[in-house]
Amino acid sequence: MSYLNPLKVLVQYRGYMEPYGPIYERKYTITHSDLTAELFVFIARNYAEDQVTSMHDEVRIAWEQNGDNLILAGYVTVDGKDIIGSPKVRNMIFYNEMPTALQALRQADRFLFDENPIFDNTLVFIKFISDNPDYAKTYNFGPIGNY
């Protein structure tokens, strides 16, 4: 896993979201700039639709209850209507860059994790949305604390 420069992670809390809560309804939209190599993490009650570009290369993640446990569940769009680019290449990029996106999430919301160290054990599941069964998979990226 490559090292993430924390100075390249920019966070914006929207609405009533604050660094320490609330947990439920907390949604993350993670985008990036190819020009500056900055990662943008928006933390809000809803996904930051205004930050979604025509490339559709954002990562969306939310806290969810899974039985007795909290998980971080998210998705990326590999292919579909209005999606530009090769599904094979997009799938590879999303999979290879997911650790960087998860590092950005962990860095951006570090106050929440520092206040609640148990949350570092939260498993991260990312669904890759695709019409192609070779790419339509859900991956367990392990505990968020690994990032």
C-alpha positions, -999 to +999 in steps of 0.1 A: +000+000+000+014+034-010+018+062+015-009+089+015+002+124+020-023+137+046-019+172+033-035+161+000-067+150+018-093+177+020-124+171+040-157+189+041-184+182+067-219+191+053-251+198+071-251+188+107-223+164+104-194+171+128-160+155+134-174+133+162-208+123+150-234+113+143-224+079+132-256+067+116-266+086+085-229+094+080-220+090+043-187+096+025-182+107-011-146+104-021-133+120-052-099+132-065-082+156-088-059+141-115-041+175-117-033+181-081-034+145-067-057+158-040-084+136-025-117+151-015-138+135+012-173+149+018-190+137+050-227+143+051-262+128+055-264+124+018-238+116-009-222+147-025-240+145-058-227+180-067-191+165-067-198+137-091-182+143-125-189+128-159-161+103-152-181+087-124-149+078-105-162+086-070-163+061-041-194+062-019-194+046+015-218+047+045-220+032+080-245+003+081-257-021+107-250-057+098-266-079+125-248-069+157-219-052+139-214-019+122-198-021+088-187+004+062-205-005+030-199+013-003-199+011-040-182+022-072-197+021-107-175+002-131-198+004-162-233+013-173-253+040-189-232+072-195-200+057-180-170+065-201-140+041-203-132+005-205-149-016-178-118-038-175-095-007-170-120+010-146-124-022-126-086-025-123-081+011-113-109+010-087-096-022-071-059-010-071-067+025-058-093+015-032-066+013-004-058+050-012-094+060-010-098+041+023-067+058+036-083+092+026-115+083+044-097+072+076-075+104+075-105+127+068-125+113+096-096+107+120-113+126+149-142+101+149-118+072+148-095+086+175-125+092+197-139+057+191-108+034+186-132+003+183-143+017+150-109+008+135-121-028+136-150-020+112-149-041+081-152-023+047-172-039+019-172-023-015-196-034-042-183-030-078-214-023-099-212-037-134-233-054-160-204-078-166-204-106-140-166-107-142-166-072-125-198-072-105-184-083-072-183-072-036-149-071-020-140-072+017-112-047+021-107-056+058-108-033+088-107+004+082-079+006+108-056-011+083-057+021+063 
